[in-house]
Amino acid sequence: MKKNQIKEKIQELENWLIENPNSSERSLIESDIKKLKNQLEKNHE
């Protein structure tokens, strides 16, 4: 994925968390966000 695609995906997931604060999938989504942010940092190095 390209940098912009990763940023868009992070934004989508963060919006999902806002819209679904009590979802049982919350920890999974948070984990995905963390992975994507790490990937962004690695691509930036």
C-alpha positions as CSV (number, residue, x, y, z in Angstrom):
1,M,0.0,0.0,0.0
2,K,1.1,3.5,-0.7
3,K,1.5,6.1,2.0
4,N,-1.8,7.9,1.1
5,Q,-3.7,4.6,1.0
6,I,-2.4,3.8,4.5
7,K,-3.5,7.2,5.8
8,E,-6.9,6.8,4.2
9,K,-7.4,3.4,5.7
10,I,-6.3,4.7,9.2
11,Q,-8.9,7.5,8.9
12,E,-11.6,5.0,7.8
13,L,-10.9,2.8,10.8
14,E,-10.8,5.7,13.2
15,N,-14.1,6.9,11.9
16,W,-15.5,3.4,12.3
17,L,-14.4,3.4,16.0
18,I,-16.2,6.7,16.5
19,E,-19.4,5.4,14.9
20,N,-19.2,2.0,16.7
21,P,-17.8,2.8,20.2
22,N,-19.3,-0.3,21.8
23,S,-18.5,-2.9,19.1
24,S,-17.0,-6.2,20.1
25,E,-14.5,-5.7,17.2
26,R,-13.1,-2.6,18.7
27,S,-9.8,-4.1,19.9
28,L,-9.3,-5.7,16.5
29,I,-9.8,-2.4,14.8
30,E,-7.5,-0.7,17.2
31,S,-4.8,-3.3,16.5
32,D,-5.2,-2.8,12.8
33,I,-4.8,1.0,13.2
34,K,-1.6,0.4,15.2
35,K,-0.2,-1.9,12.6
36,L,-0.9,0.6,9.8
37,K,0.7,3.4,11.8
38,N,3.8,1.2,12.3
39,Q,3.8,0.5,8.6
40,L,3.7,4.2,7.8
41,E,6.6,4.8,10.1
42,K,8.7,2.0,8.5
43,N,7.9,3.3,5.0
44,H,9.0,6.7,6.1
45,E,12.5,5.6,7.3
